[in-house]
């Protein structure tokens, strides 16, 4: 029997699966978007509830850093460096760092 102070979970396992599926399809979806999706199905929840449900499924709210795009000049500079230093021996590279 549950304690009287505990009211149970707001989200059903089916709702949580829906959230996880939506996040896996679109990882950049926000918590507000997920709350709206749940409200369309008739479940009124807060943003914190959505965050906790995703955290239970090991989905943390971190966004990936943007990887800098290599331009043509970067590729040429790397090629110049590789051809200039490609014939160096191991003793040279040990002293680099």
C-alpha positions in Angstrom: 0.0 0.0 0.0 1.3 3.4 -0.9 1.8 6.1 1.7 -0.9 8.7 1.9 1.4 11.5 1.0 2.5 10.0 -2.3 0.0 10.6 -5.0 1.6 8.4 -7.7 3.0 9.2 -11.0 1.5 11.8 -13.3 2.9 10.1 -16.5 1.9 6.6 -17.4 4.6 4.3 -18.8 2.9 4.8 -22.2 3.3 8.6 -21.9 7.0 8.1 -21.0 7.6 5.9 -24.0 6.0 8.5 -26.2 8.3 11.2 -24.8 11.4 9.0 -25.3 10.3 8.2 -28.8 9.8 11.9 -29.7 13.2 12.8 -28.3 14.9 10.0 -30.1 13.3 11.1 -33.4 14.1 14.8 -32.8 16.9 15.3 -30.2 16.6 19.1 -30.5 13.0 19.2 -29.3 12.5 21.3 -26.2 10.7 20.4 -23.0 8.0 22.9 -23.9 7.3 21.1 -27.2 7.0 17.8 -25.3 4.6 19.4 -22.8 2.4 20.5 -25.7 2.5 17.0 -27.2 1.3 15.6 -23.9 -1.4 18.2 -23.5 -2.7 17.2 -26.9 -3.3 13.7 -25.6 -5.0 15.1 -22.5 -2.2 14.8 -19.9 -1.4 18.1 -18.2 2.2 18.1 -16.9 4.9 20.6 -16.0 8.2 21.0 -17.6 9.9 19.6 -14.5 7.9 16.4 -14.8 9.0 16.0 -18.4 12.6 16.5 -17.5 12.4 14.0 -14.7 10.8 11.4 -17.0 13.5 11.9 -19.6 16.2 11.7 -16.9 14.8 8.3 -15.8 15.5 7.1 -19.3 19.0 8.4 -19.2 18.2 11.3 -21.6 19.9 14.4 -20.2 19.2 17.9 -21.3 22.5 18.7 -22.8 23.0 19.9 -26.3 26.0 19.0 -28.4 28.5 21.6 -29.3 28.6 22.7 -32.9 31.6 21.3 -34.7 33.4 24.1 -36.6 33.1 23.7 -40.3 36.4 23.3 -42.2 36.8 25.6 -45.0 38.9 25.1 -48.1 41.7 27.1 -46.6 41.8 25.0 -43.5 42.1 21.8 -45.6 45.0 23.4 -47.6 46.8 24.5 -44.5 46.5 21.0 -43.0 47.8 19.5 -46.2 50.8 21.9 -46.2 51.6 21.0 -42.6 51.3 17.3 -43.3 53.7 17.5 -46.4 56.2 19.7 -44.5 56.3 17.6 -41.4 55.5 14.1 -42.7 59.0 12.9 -42.9 60.0 13.8 -39.3 61.0 10.9 -37.1 59.6 9.9 -33.7 62.1 11.9 -31.6 60.9 15.1 -33.2 57.3 14.3 -32.4 58.1 13.4 -28.8 59.4 16.9 -28.2 56.3 18.5 -29.6 54.1 18.2 -26.6 
